[in-house]
Every structure is written in structure tokens, then in C-alpha cells.
Amino acid sequence: MATTTGSLSVSICRFALFLMLFQQATARAATQCSGDNLIETDHLVRDVKVDALFGRIPDELHRLLSKHRGELYRPFDISDETIAIGQDTAMSSLVFIREVREFLAKASLDSRFGMSRYDNISIKGYTACVTKVDPSECQAAFTNDPRSPVAKCVDVTVQVKAVHVNIGNLSSNLLSLARSNKLLFYSRLPGPLLAVNPTFWMDQDREYGTALVAGTRTNLFDLPAVIHGGISASQDTQLVLQMDGSKSIHNDLYSATTTLALLNAKRGRSVEVLALEGRFASNRQPHGEGVLLTNAGHLNGNVSIRGNGGPITKCSFGAGFRWANNRHIEGIGTVAERTLERAFESRMIADGHFSGGYMRGGVWFDYASPDYRPGSYRRLAAMFGLSREFSLPWNGCRLKDGRCSFAEKNAPAIGLEMIIGGGKAWGGVPEYARFYGGNSARSFLYDRHDSPKMTDLPDGPLIRSFGRNQAPGIYSTGGIAAVGGTAYWNFNVTVSLPIPAFSRPLIPPLSITGDKVPSCDQCKSLKDFVKNNVSEGKNLYIDSQAFRSLSRQLQADLALDPEDARTEEEKKEIEERLRKAEAAFVLAQDRFRPEADGIWREITPMVRYISDNANLYSVKPVVMFDVAHVLVPGATQQRPLFALGGGLQFTVVVAKFEAGYLRTLNRLPGDERGNFIVRMIFERLF
């Protein structure tokens, strides 16, 4: 315990130090826009950049913006209350922003719209940061310029703040773990990184020990194109390889799952996904006083149905067969049970929203026949979860001399997560199939529907003050008799408390409203711009999907220009090809519009939520309360278990660290006093 506590303290201290450094770095970055209020007209433009993830932008965009090098930077003309640059009636930074927006609107070939691979849509807001450059650097940059020596110049960075919405797993958007708010060009990311699509994290549990967890998911049909930086023509049919595994550092405990699924996915239609999957899982998990070794093969069919505007947004159904080799080893090393079994398994998982919160429900059923004993057994389990944030009163807008000013932080919100579950087994239930309570690796509210953790029937109730599968609920004079239960129920609550000083909004609340505003009702921020810009994202999605559905010849014909023709006959031919390509493009747009309408009905509330509530980083204390009961036939001493504890939750862009301790309130001799839980999650970078 001392070792665990010491490593926990070191981890928290290191993470807290990283958080403070991160906060200082972001605060310094926010003060670097020294030329935003520039009024002089004698500064040259040294460089125009776009702030993108990893700093990687397409070469075409770089060439487009580099042509402005050496231009006079034209700021807002206060005297005339007009803005001008050359023949273009706009200040320089607005011209640059418009060029970036137009480029993104036309960049249909960029795979950031790759719905079949990434299930990701970006809603964007645009600002610019103007930075005055040191005179010595200006002179060095324009040494060969006829106007040399040049002592005054500026750099302009077009900042595209993006809300990345995952439409394949809506619950992930409600996590405090937010994606980066930077513009993302999938075509500029390393091909192997896109192909592997890694996720990794760390768990800590009293019984399981410290575990390293990793996963990967990729569409094999897209793999060759992704590795070479291209775009696959495959839209609907996918061959998905998914691998997940965890290994305890301190114990000989592990889990490994490999899934290969052939599926047809079509976002926007009623039947969204049809899939046939084969899965192999090998596990060595704690099971009461012993361990359970399982090697299992699964063959399942799955269907995912999209809701039609009601509170239920998505339902997934799955059914199939399981062949398993189970070995239950007691604490003294004796094999208590060893058998092959065949089973039918099924599940239903539904996502929805209600009164500003996210909810999920699940039901699992299996019917199994072990070889070593006559008869069969059946198990049924159900779970319901709710996640919601309750915003506290917050003066988000102030008005001074007719100018709008917004609070630097999001409105503080108290987060609530609640889980209710229960299960029952009947028939000749072997000990290896009985229910054990304890801490769980399953994240019911946030795991994907097709995650192996979600497809398997729950092991038992969640009671986080016990190690994994360590609460059987039966007691005798000599201590715990680990024989498991045939029924259980649980109720769990986690409350997170805000600390606004230790947070930074994903979308900064920058004012985009001019002067002389009569009231805060007329004030608009970048958050409002992003939320109102959802419709533009839908149009871009329609254009992108329509373009990608065309043949390569039609895609090329859309770029034709009749003015490039050398003869009148050639001009007529180009005009005819262009007309046919544009007509095909319009038909494709009409075909994808109903799909986009269905998707946008679903993601619009998500965009509002993320814009107003998501943080780039935050620190939140959490309070946790659990009550659970495992019922064992014939046991004389049975009662619900109560646990209470707390901890901290750190979130930085794509990494989340949770640490806490729960103590059993009504333990009996032989019970565990409590359990340290640590979870560090590092999501994929894109």
C-alpha cells in the first residue's frame, strides 16, 4: 500500500507541475498578439501562417498565403471607419481569413471529411493574431527588398478554432476530455499514425495493480490509401480491425481482444450500420479469491439504428454465439472448474438525451451450456447511466463604453454522473459465471457501442472501494467465502466540482462585436460564431461527400476552365464536360442532403454544448459514492455495501488523469478497507 500511495503522490505532483507550466505557456501565448490594435500603415507583412495541429498545412495553402510577403499591412482606418487594402475593401487580417475560409471550402480532396474512417466533423470559427516583429528581424527578412532597411513588420497568424464532433460515438463529445481546438488536415498527418490510430492509457486498481492499456482501430480497405496519404474510394463497406489489450505490471493478469468486422456504414440513414464480426478474447482476470482464465471466440451480427428526432439518438443490437474455454483457479492454485461451453449472447445499447443531459441504457442476455455438467444457465443484466452538467450563475458579458467584454472562463458547472445496474442468473450457474462486485475497467457512459467492454455481459456491480471482482457478498465466521452471486444491483454517483481559475475554454470567448453596442444582448463572441456556423459545416460536408462520390474523371472535369481552351472547338468541348460534371455534382449533393440533415439534427446540440462548456484543460475535485449488493443463495450474512471517497480529475486537451480513494463505510472483518483508483487516458491525437 505504501508503494502504491507513493507512486500515486508522485504521479499527482508531476501532473500538477505539468498543468502549471501548461497554464503559464498558454497565458503567454495569449499575450503575443501585440499588433491586433495596430493603427500605423507603415508595417510590412513578413509572414502569414495558419495555426494547425502540429503546424502542418497543405502546400497549396502555404503558397497562397506566402504571396502576401512584403505587402503593406492595412489596419482598420479609425478616421474614416472604413477598412481597405488595395482594391479589396477589407483590412489585411480579414483578407487572410477570407482566403483561408475559401480554401477550406474548396479543399474537397482533404480527408478531414473522411466520415467512413474518422466519424469526425469540424465546425470552425476564425480569428487573426497580429504580432509586431523585432526591428532587427525585419531588417534581416527584407535585406534584398528595395525598401530596405525595413524596421517595421508584422506576422499574421490566422487562428481557426474548431469544434471537432465525433458522430460515430456521441458520448465522447460529452467527456470533459476535449479534442484540440486547432485546425486539422488529415492529409498532412503521418500515414502510419493514421493507419494505426492508437489509443493508450493507464489504470490502477488494488487487485489488478497498475495496468497499461492500449488499443488500435483501422479500416483495412482504407489502409493502403491512408499510408500513402491518399483517400480511399471506399465509403460504405469497411473491414475494421480492432485490437485492445491491458497488462498488469505487478500481477500476472491481462486481457487481449482482437476483432475483425465486415460492416456497411451509412451515416444519416435509419439503419446506420450492419456488421458481421468475429472476435477472439484471451483473459486472465481476478475472480473472488482466485483467478479466471478464459479463451473465447465470438461470432456476432450487429445492427445500429439511428433515432428520428426523438430523445433516443441511437440503438445498437447484437446477437451471436460464443465458444469459450474457462478455467477457474482458486486462491491456493487448485483448478476448481475447467470446461468448454457454448453460448448464445445478445445485447441492446441505446443512447439519448434528456433535459440537457446525455443518457445511455443497456441490456445483456446470454444462454450457455457447459460441457462438464448437465443442463444450462442463463444470465440477464441491465444498466442505465446519466451524465449532465449544471451551470452555475455566471456574468458572462460586461459592457463598458459600448464595447463588449466576455468572461475569460466558461461558466462553472457541477458535473453529475449516475449509474444504476442490476443482474440475475438462474439455472445451473457455475462459479466462473457468477457475479462479483468491485472496481471496473468498463466506462459504460463513454465506451463505443462496439467496444469489447460493451459487448460482454457485466461481471457484477460497480463498487469502487473493492478491487476488481472482489465483492461476492457472502460472509462466514472464517472470512469471505468467494463463491459469487446469482443476482446483484448497484447505484453509483460521481460529482465533479469546478475550479474556474484552473481551466481554459476550448473556444476562447473573443468578442466579434463592434463598438457602440446598447446592451449585452447585442454582444456576440467567437463561441456564438461557432454555434451559428454549424450550417456552413453541413454545406461543406454535403459538398465533400458529393465530390468524393464522383468518378475521378468527373472530379477532374469540375476543375476545367473554358478560358484555357486554345480553339473555339476545344472551348465547346470543355464547356460540355464542365456542364455534365456540374450536373452530376448537383445530383450528388441532392442525394447526400437528407443524410446531412439527419446528422446535423444530432450534432447541433453537441456543438452548442462543446462551444459553451468544453475546456482545453481543467482541474476538478470529484466526490464518489457507491452502494451495491451481491445476492448469494443460502448465505446467512448479506447486506448492501456502501462506499464514499473523493479525488481529482485533470484534463489537458487529449489526456485525462483521474485519481481517488474510496473507503467501504460498513465493512465486516475480511472486507477491504478501501481502494485507490487511478486512471490516465490518452486519446488519439486527431
C-alpha positions in Angstrom: 0.0 0.0 0.0 2.9 2.4 0.8 4.3 1.8 -2.6 1.0 2.5 -4.3 0.4 5.6 -2.3 3.9 6.9 -3.0 3.7 6.3 -6.8 0.2 8.0 -6.7 1.6 11.0 -4.9 4.5 11.3 -7.4 2.1 11.0 -10.4 -0.2 13.7 -9.0 2.7 16.1 -8.3 4.2 15.6 -11.8 0.9 16.2 -13.4 0.2 19.3 -11.3 3.6 20.7 -12.2 2.9 20.0 -15.9 -0.5 21.7 -15.6 1.0 24.8 -14.1 3.6 25.0 -16.8 0.9 24.5 -19.4 -1.2 27.2 -18.0 1.7 29.7 -18.0 2.6 28.8 -21.6 -0.9 29.3 -22.8 -1.2 32.6 -20.9 2.0 33.8 -22.5 0.7 32.8 -25.9 -2.5 34.8 -25.4 -0.4 38.0 -24.9 1.7 37.7 -28.1 -0.8 39.4 -30.4 0.9 42.8 -29.9 -0.3 44.2 -33.2 -4.0 43.5 -33.1 -4.8 47.2 -32.4 -2.2 48.5 -34.8 -3.2 51.8 -36.5 0.0 52.7 -38.3 0.1 51.9 -42.1 3.9 51.6 -42.5 4.3 48.0 -41.4 5.2 45.3 -44.0 3.8 41.7 -43.8 6.6 39.3 -43.1 4.7 36.1 -42.8 1.1 34.8 -42.9 0.5 31.5 -41.3 -2.4 29.2 -40.3 -2.4 27.7 -36.8 -3.0 24.0 -37.4 -2.4 20.8 -35.5 1.4 20.0 -35.5 1.8 23.1 -37.7 1.2 21.1 -40.8 -0.8 22.7 -43.6 -1.2 21.8 -47.3 1.5 23.2 -49.6 -1.2 24.9 -51.7 -2.4 26.9 -48.7 1.1 27.8 -47.8 1.8 29.1 -51.3 -1.5 31.1 -51.3 -0.6 33.0 -48.2 3.1 33.5 -48.9 2.3 35.8 -51.8 1.4 38.5 -49.2 5.0 38.7 -48.0 6.2 42.3 -48.5 2.7 43.8 -48.7 1.8 46.8 -46.6 -0.3 45.7 -43.6 -3.5 47.7 -43.7 -5.2 48.0 -40.3 -8.7 49.4 -39.5 -8.9 53.0 -40.6 -10.3 54.7 -37.5 -10.7 58.2 -39.0 -13.0 57.0 -41.9 -14.4 54.0 -40.1 -13.6 52.0 -43.2 -11.2 49.3 -44.0 -9.2 49.0 -47.2 -6.3 47.1 -48.8 -5.6 47.8 -52.5 -8.8 47.2 -54.4 -10.2 44.9 -51.7 -12.4 46.5 -49.2 -11.1 44.7 -46.2 -8.3 45.1 -43.7 -5.4 42.7 -44.2 -6.2 40.2 -41.5 -9.8 39.9 -42.8 -8.5 39.3 -46.3 -6.2 36.5 -45.0 -9.1 35.0 -43.0 -11.3 35.0 -46.1 -8.7 33.3 -48.2 -8.3 30.5 -45.7 -12.1 30.0 -45.5 -12.4 29.9 -49.3 -9.5 27.4 -49.5 -11.1 25.1 -46.9 -14.5 25.4 -48.7 -12.8 24.2 -51.9 -10.4 21.6 -50.5 -12.8 18.7 -51.0 -9.9 16.3 -51.5 -8.7 16.8 -48.0 -9.6 13.8 -45.9 -10.7 15.8 -42.8 -14.2 14.9 -44.0 -13.4 11.2 -44.1 -16.6 10.1 -42.4 -16.0 6.4 -43.2 -12.7 6.4 -41.3 -12.9 9.1 -38.6 -16.5 9.9 -38.0 -15.4 13.4 -37.4 -16.9 16.8 -38.4 -15.3 20.2 -37.7 -17.3 23.4 -37.1 -15.0 26.4 -37.3 -14.6 29.9 -36.1 -12.0 32.3 -37.5 -9.8 35.0 -35.8 -6.4 36.5 -36.5 -3.4 37.3 -34.3 -1.1 40.1 -35.5 2.4 40.2 -33.9 4.9 43.0 -34.2 8.3 41.7 -35.2 11.6 42.9 -33.7 13.2 45.6 -36.0 16.4 43.6 -36.3 14.4 40.6 -37.6 12.6 42.8 -40.0 15.8 44.1 -41.5 17.1 40.6 -41.8 13.9 39.4 -43.5 13.9 42.2 -46.1 17.6 42.6 -46.8 17.1 42.4 -50.6 14.0 44.5 -50.6 14.2 47.9 -52.5 12.7 49.5 -49.4 15.5 48.2 -47.2 16.2 48.9 -44.4 12.8 47.8 -43.2 12.4 48.3 -39.4 8.7 47.7 -39.1 6.9 44.5 -40.0 4.3 42.1 -38.6 3.5 38.4 -38.7 -0.2 37.4 -39.0 -1.5 34.0 -37.8 -5.0 33.0 -38.9 -6.4 31.1 -36.0 -9.1 28.6 -36.9 -10.8 27.5 -33.7 -12.5 24.2 -34.5 -15.1 22.1 -32.6 -14.4 18.5 -33.6 -17.6 16.5 -33.3 -17.5 12.7 -33.3 -20.7 11.5 -34.9 -19.8 7.8 -34.5 -19.6 7.9 -30.7 -21.7 10.8 -29.5 -20.9 10.2 -25.8 -17.2 11.0 -26.4 -18.2 14.6 -27.2 -19.7 15.0 -23.7 -16.5 13.9 -21.9 -14.5 16.7 -20.2 -11.8 15.3 -22.4 -12.0 17.6 -25.4 -10.1 17.3 -28.7 -7.7 20.1 -29.6 -9.3 23.2 -30.9 -6.8 23.6 -33.8 -7.5 23.1 -37.5 -6.7 19.6 -38.6 -5.6 18.4 -42.0 -5.7 14.6 -42.1 -3.9 14.6 -45.4 -0.9 16.3 -43.7 -0.6 13.8 -40.8 1.8 10.9 -41.0 0.3 8.0 -42.8 1.4 5.3 -40.3 -0.1 7.3 -37.5 -3.5 7.5 -39.3 -3.3 3.8 -40.1 -2.5 2.6 -36.6 -4.9 5.2 -35.0 -3.6 4.4 -31.5 -5.1 5.0 -28.0 -3.4 4.2 -24.8 -4.0 4.8 -21.1 -3.2 3.5 -17.6 -5.4 2.1 -14.8 -4.7 1.4 -11.2 -6.7 -1.0 -9.0 -6.0 -2.6 -5.7 -6.4 -6.2 -7.0 -5.4 -5.7 -10.6 -2.4 -3.4 -9.8 -1.1 -0.8 -12.3 -2.1 -1.8 -15.8 -1.0 -0.4 -19.2 -3.8 -0.4 -21.7 -3.7 0.2 -25.4 -5.8 -0.1 -28.5 -5.9 0.4 -32.2 -8.7 0.5 -34.8 -8.4 0.8 -38.6 -10.3 0.1 -41.7 -8.2 -2.3 -43.7 -9.9 -1.3 -47.0 -8.6 2.2 -46.4 -5.1 1.2 -45.2 -3.1 1.4 -48.5 -4.5 4.8 -49.3 -4.0 6.2 -45.8 -0.4 5.1 -45.6 0.4 6.8 -48.9 -1.5 10.0 -48.0 -4.4 9.4 -50.3 -8.2 8.9 -50.0 -9.9 5.5 -50.4 -12.8 5.3 -52.7 -14.5 3.1 -50.1 -17.3 5.0 -48.5 -19.8 2.4 -47.0 -18.2 -1.0 -46.9 -15.4 -1.4 -44.3 -13.3 -4.2 -43.0 -12.4 -3.0 -39.5 -9.6 -4.5 -37.4 -9.7 -3.5 -33.8 -7.2 -4.7 -31.1 -7.4 -3.9 -27.4 -5.3 -5.1 -24.6 -4.2 -4.5 -21.0 -1.4 -5.9 -18.9 -0.9 -5.6 -15.1 2.6 -4.5 -14.2 2.5 -6.1 -10.8 0.5 -9.3 -11.4 0.0 -12.0 -14.0 -3.3 -10.5 -15.1 -4.1 -9.4 -18.6 -6.8 -9.1 -21.3 -6.4 -9.1 -25.0 -9.1 -8.9 -27.7 -8.9 -8.9 -31.5 -12.0 -8.1 -33.6 -12.4 -8.3 -37.3 -15.7 -6.8 -38.6 -17.1 -6.6 -42.1 -19.6 -3.8 -42.0 -21.7 -1.5 -44.1 -21.9 2.0 -42.6 -24.0 4.8 -43.9 -24.3 7.9 -41.7 -27.8 9.5 -41.9 -29.9 6.6 -42.9 -32.2 4.8 -40.4 -30.2 1.6 -40.4 -26.8 3.1 -39.9 -24.6 0.1 -39.6 -24.9 -3.5 -40.5 -22.0 -5.7 -39.4 -20.7 -9.3 -39.1 -17.8 -9.7 -36.7 -15.5 -12.3 -35.4 -13.7 -11.8 -32.1 -11.2 -13.7 -30.1 -10.5 -12.8 -26.4 -8.0 -14.1 -24.0 -8.3 -13.0 -20.4 -6.7 -13.7 -17.0 -8.8 -11.7 -14.5 -9.2 -11.7 -10.7 -12.3 -13.7 -9.7 -13.0 -13.7 -6.0 -10.1 -15.3 -4.1 -8.8 -16.9 -7.3 -8.4 -16.0 -11.0 -10.5 -16.8 -14.1 -8.7 -17.7 -17.4 -10.9 -17.5 -20.5 -10.1 -18.1 -24.1 -13.3 -17.3 -26.1 -14.3 -17.0 -29.8 -17.3 -14.9 -30.7 -19.3 -14.7 -34.0 -21.9 -11.9 -33.9 -24.1 -9.9 -36.1 -24.7 -6.2 -35.2 -27.1 -3.5 -36.4 -27.1 0.1 -35.4 -30.3 2.2 -35.9 -30.4 6.0 -35.8 -33.2 7.8 -33.9 -35.6 10.0 -35.8 -35.6 13.3 -33.9 -36.7 12.0 -30.5 -34.9 11.6 -27.2 -33.3 8.3 -28.4 -30.5 9.1 -30.9 -29.0 5.7 -31.5 -29.8 2.0 -30.8 -27.4 -0.9 -31.3 -28.5 -4.6 -31.3 -26.1 -7.6 -31.4 -26.6 -11.3 -31.2 -24.4 -14.3 -31.8 -22.6 -17.4 -30.5 -19.7 -17.8 -28.1 -17.3 -20.7 -27.7 -15.2 -20.5 -24.6 -12.7 -22.5 -22.6 -12.9 -21.4 -18.9 -10.6 -22.3 -16.1 -11.4 -21.1 -12.6 -8.3 -21.4 -10.3 -8.8 -21.0 -6.5 -6.5 -18.9 -4.4 -4.4 -21.9 -3.4 -3.7 -22.7 -7.0 -6.2 -25.6 -7.4 -8.3 -25.7 -10.6 -11.8 -25.6 -9.2 -13.6 -25.6 -12.6 -12.4 -26.3 -16.2 -14.8 -26.6 -19.0 -15.7 -25.8 -22.6 -19.0 -24.0 -23.1 -21.2 -22.9 -26.0 -23.5 -19.9 -25.5 -25.9 -17.7 -27.2 -25.4 -14.0 -26.4 -27.3 -10.8 -27.2 -27.3 -7.2 -26.2 -29.1 -3.8 -26.8 -27.5 -0.4 -26.1 -29.3 2.9 -26.6 -28.0 6.5 -26.4 -30.2 9.5 -26.0 -30.5 13.0 -24.5 -32.9 14.4 -22.0 -33.2 17.9 -20.5 -29.6 18.9 -21.5 -28.1 15.6 -20.3 -26.7 12.5 -22.0 -28.1 9.1 -21.1 -27.3 5.5 -22.1 -29.1 2.3 -21.4 -28.0 -1.3 -22.0 -29.4 -4.8 -21.6 -27.4 -8.1 -22.0 -28.5 -11.7 -22.1 -26.7 -15.0 -22.5 -27.7 -18.7 -22.5 -24.8 -21.1 -22.0 -24.3 -24.9 -21.8 -21.1 -26.0 -20.1 -19.7 -29.4 -21.2 -18.8 -30.7 -17.7 -22.2 -30.5 -16.2 -25.8 -31.3 -17.4 -28.2 -28.5 -18.0 -27.6 -24.9 -18.8 -27.6 -21.5 -17.2 -28.9 -18.1 -18.2 -27.9 -14.5 -17.2 -29.6 -11.2 -17.6 -28.1 -7.8 -16.8 -29.2 -4.2 -17.3 -27.5 -0.8 -16.8 -28.6 2.8 -17.1 -26.3 5.9 -17.0 -26.8 9.6 -17.0 -24.3 12.4 -17.4 -25.1 16.1 -17.1 -23.5 19.4 -16.2 -25.4 22.0 -14.2 -24.1 25.5 -14.9 -23.9 28.0 -12.1 -24.9 31.6 -12.3 -22.2 33.5 -14.3 -21.8 37.0 -15.5 -20.5 36.1 -18.9 -20.8 39.5 -20.5 -19.9 43.0 -19.5 -20.4 46.3 -21.3 -18.0 49.2 -20.9 -18.3 52.4 -23.1 -20.3 50.5 -25.6 -17.7 47.7 -26.0 -18.5 44.0 -25.3 -16.3 42.1 -22.9 -16.7 38.4 -22.1 -15.5 36.4 -19.1 -12.3 34.6 -19.8 -13.6 31.3 -18.4 -16.6 29.1 -19.2 -19.5 29.3 -16.8 -18.6 27.0 -13.8 -20.6 23.8 -13.9 -21.1 20.9 -11.5 -20.9 17.6 -13.3 -23.1 14.7 -12.4 -22.6 11.1 -13.5 -25.0 8.4 -12.3 -25.1 4.7 -13.0 -27.8 2.2 -12.0 -27.4 -1.5 -12.7 -28.7 -4.9 -11.9 -28.4 -8.6 -13.0 -29.7 -12.1 -12.3 -28.5 -15.6 -13.2 -30.6 -18.8 -13.0 -30.2 -22.5 -13.8 -27.1 -24.5 -13.0 -24.8 -21.4 -12.7 -21.1 -22.4 -12.4 -18.9 -20.4 -10.1 -16.9 -18.9 -13.0 -20.2 -17.4 -14.4 -21.4 -15.8 -11.1 -21.3 -12.1 -10.3 -18.6 -10.4 -8.3 -18.6 -6.7 -7.5 -15.7 -4.3 -7.4 -13.9 -1.6 -9.5 -14.4 -2.0 -13.2 -12.4 -1.3 -16.4 -15.7 -0.6 -18.2 -16.6 3.0 -18.9 -20.3 2.4 -19.5 -21.2 6.0 -20.4 -18.3 6.6 -22.8 -17.1 3.4 -24.5 -18.1 2.8 -28.1 -21.1 0.6 -28.7 -18.8 -1.9 -30.5 -16.1 -1.9 -27.8 -15.4 -5.4 -26.4 -16.1 -4.0 -22.9 -19.6 -3.0 -24.1 -20.4 -6.3 -25.9 -19.7 -8.5 -22.9 -22.2 -9.0 -20.1 -21.2 -7.1 -16.9 -19.2 -9.1 -14.3 -21.2 -7.7 -11.5 -22.0 -4.4 -9.6 -19.7 -1.4 -9.6 -18.3 -0.8 -6.0 -15.1 1.1 -6.4 -13.9 0.6 -2.8 -13.1 -3.0 -3.7 -10.6 -4.4 -6.1 -11.8 -5.8 -9.4 -14.2 -8.8 -8.8 -13.6 -8.8 -5.1 -17.0 -8.3 -3.5 -19.0 -11.6 -3.6 -21.4 -10.5 -0.8 -21.3 -13.7 1.3 -19.7 -14.0 4.7 -18.9 -16.7 7.2 -17.1 -17.0 10.5 -13.8 -17.8 8.8 -13.9 -14.8 6.5 -15.0 -14.4 2.9 -16.2 -17.5 1.0 -15.7 -16.5 -2.6 -18.5 -18.3 -4.4 -20.0 -15.3 -6.2 -23.6 -14.3 -6.5 -26.6 -15.1 -8.7 -28.1 -11.6 -8.5 -26.9 -8.1 -7.9 -27.8 -4.4 -8.0 -25.8 -1.2 -7.8 -26.2 2.6 -7.6 -23.2 4.9 -8.3 -22.8 8.7 -8.3 -19.8 10.8 -9.2 -19.9 14.6 -8.8 -17.2 16.9 -10.2 -16.8 20.4 -8.8 -15.4 23.3 -10.9 -12.4 25.4 -10.2 -12.6 28.2 -12.9 -9.2 29.5 -12.1 -7.6 26.2 -13.3 -9.3 25.9 -16.6 -9.2 27.4 -20.1 -12.1 27.3 -22.6 -11.8 25.2 -25.8 -13.3 28.1 -27.7 -12.0 31.4 -26.4 -14.7 34.0 -25.7 -13.3 36.6 -28.0 -15.7 39.5 -28.9 -16.6 39.8 -32.6 -19.0 42.7 -32.0 -18.0 46.3 -32.8 -18.4 49.5 -30.7 -21.5 51.4 -29.6 -23.5 48.3 -28.6 -26.5 49.3 -26.4 -26.7 46.1 -24.3 -25.1 42.7 -23.8 -28.0 41.1 -25.7 -26.3 42.5 -28.8 -22.9 41.2 -28.0 -21.5 38.2 -29.9 -18.4 36.2 -29.2 -16.4 33.6 -31.1 -18.5 31.0 -29.3 -21.6 32.4 -30.9 -19.9 32.5 -34.3 -19.0 28.8 -34.0 -22.5 27.8 -32.9 -24.1 29.8 -35.7 -21.6 28.4 -38.2 -23.0 24.8 -37.9 -24.9 25.2 -41.2 -21.7 26.1 -43.1 -20.2 22.8 -41.8 -23.2 21.0 -43.2 -22.8 22.5 -46.6 -19.1 21.6 -46.6 -19.9 18.1 -45.6 -22.5 17.8 -48.5 -20.0 19.2 -51.0 -17.2 16.9 -49.8 -19.3 13.7 -49.8 -20.8 14.6 -53.2 -17.4 15.3 -54.7 -15.9 12.1 -53.3 -18.8 10.1 -54.8 -18.0 11.2 -58.3 -15.7 9.3 -60.7 -12.1 10.6 -61.0 -12.9 11.8 -64.5 -15.9 13.9 -63.2 -13.8 15.2 -60.4 -11.1 16.4 -62.8 -13.7 17.9 -65.2 -15.1 20.1 -62.3 -11.7 21.9 -62.3 -11.9 22.7 -66.1 -11.9 26.4 -67.2 -13.2 27.1 -70.7 -10.9 30.2 -70.9 -7.9 27.8 -71.0 -9.1 26.5 -74.4 -6.8 27.2 -77.4 -9.5 26.9 -80.0 -13.3 27.5 -80.2 -13.9 23.8 -80.7 -11.9 22.9 -77.7 -13.7 25.5 -75.7 -17.1 24.0 -76.6 -15.8 20.5 -75.6 -14.6 21.8 -72.2 -17.9 23.6 -71.6 -19.8 20.4 -72.3 -17.7 18.4 -70.0 -17.9 21.0 -67.3 -21.7 21.2 -67.6 -22.0 17.4 -67.3 -19.7 17.4 -64.3 -21.6 20.2 -62.5 -24.9 18.4 -63.2 -23.6 15.2 -61.7 -22.2 17.1 -58.7 -25.7 18.8 -58.1 -27.4 15.4 -58.2 -24.9 14.0 -55.8 -25.5 17.0 -53.5 -29.2 16.3 -53.5 -28.5 12.6 -52.7 -26.4 13.4 -49.6 -28.6 16.3 -48.3 -31.1 14.1 -46.4 -28.2 12.2 -44.8 -26.6 15.5 -43.7 -29.9 16.8 -42.4 -30.2 13.7 -40.1 -26.6 14.1 -38.9 -26.9 17.8 -38.2 -30.1 17.4 -36.2 -28.0 15.2 -33.9 -24.8 17.2 -33.7 -26.2 20.7 -33.4 -26.8 20.4 -29.7 -23.4 18.8 -29.3 -21.7 21.9 -31.0 -23.6 24.2 -28.6 -22.5 22.1 -25.6 -18.9 21.9 -26.6 -18.6 25.6 -27.6 -20.1 26.7 -24.2 -18.7 24.1 -21.8 -15.6 22.2 -23.1 -12.2 23.2 -21.8 -8.7 22.8 -23.2 -7.6 22.0 -19.7 -9.3 21.9 -16.3 -8.9 20.7 -12.7 -11.9 19.4 -10.9 -12.2 17.7 -7.5 -14.6 14.8 -7.6 -16.8 13.1 -4.9 -17.8 9.5 -5.4 -20.5 7.4 -3.7 -21.3 3.8 -4.4 -23.9 1.3 -3.0 -24.0 -2.3 -4.3 -25.4 -5.7 -3.2 -24.4 -9.1 -4.4 -27.0 -11.8 -3.5 -25.8 -15.3 -2.9 -28.2 -18.2 -2.5 -28.2 -19.7 1.0 -25.9 -17.1 2.5 -26.8 -16.0 6.1 -25.0 -12.7 6.2 -25.8 -10.4 3.3 -26.2 -6.7 3.2 -25.6 -3.8 0.8 -22.1 -2.3 0.6 -21.6 1.4 0.9 -18.5 3.3 -0.2 -17.6 7.0 -0.2 -14.5 8.8 -1.5 -13.0 11.6 -3.5 -10.2 12.6 -5.8 -9.1 14.9 -8.5 -9.6 15.0 -12.3 -7.1 16.7 -14.5 -7.8 17.2 -18.2 -5.3 18.6 -20.8 -6.5 18.6 -24.4 -6.3 14.8 -25.2 -5.1 13.5 -21.9 -7.2 12.9 -18.8 -5.9 11.9 -15.4 -8.2 10.7 -12.6 -7.0 9.7 -9.1 -9.1 9.0 -6.0 -9.7 6.8 -3.0 -12.9 5.2 -1.8 -13.4 3.6 1.6 -16.0 1.0 2.5 -18.3 2.5 5.1 -19.9 -0.7 6.5 -17.1 -3.3 6.1 -17.0 -6.5 8.0 -13.9 -8.5 9.1 -12.3 -9.7 5.9 -13.5 -6.8 3.8 -11.1 -4.5 2.1 -10.8 -1.1 3.8 -10.7 0.8 0.6 -9.3 1.1 -2.9 -7.0 3.6 -4.7 -8.2 4.1 -8.2 -6.0 5.8 -10.9 -6.9 6.2 -14.5 -4.9 8.1 -17.1 -6.4 8.2 -20.6 -4.6 9.4 -23.7 -7.0 9.7 -26.6 -6.0 9.6 -30.2 -4.4 12.9 -31.4 -7.0 13.7 -34.1 
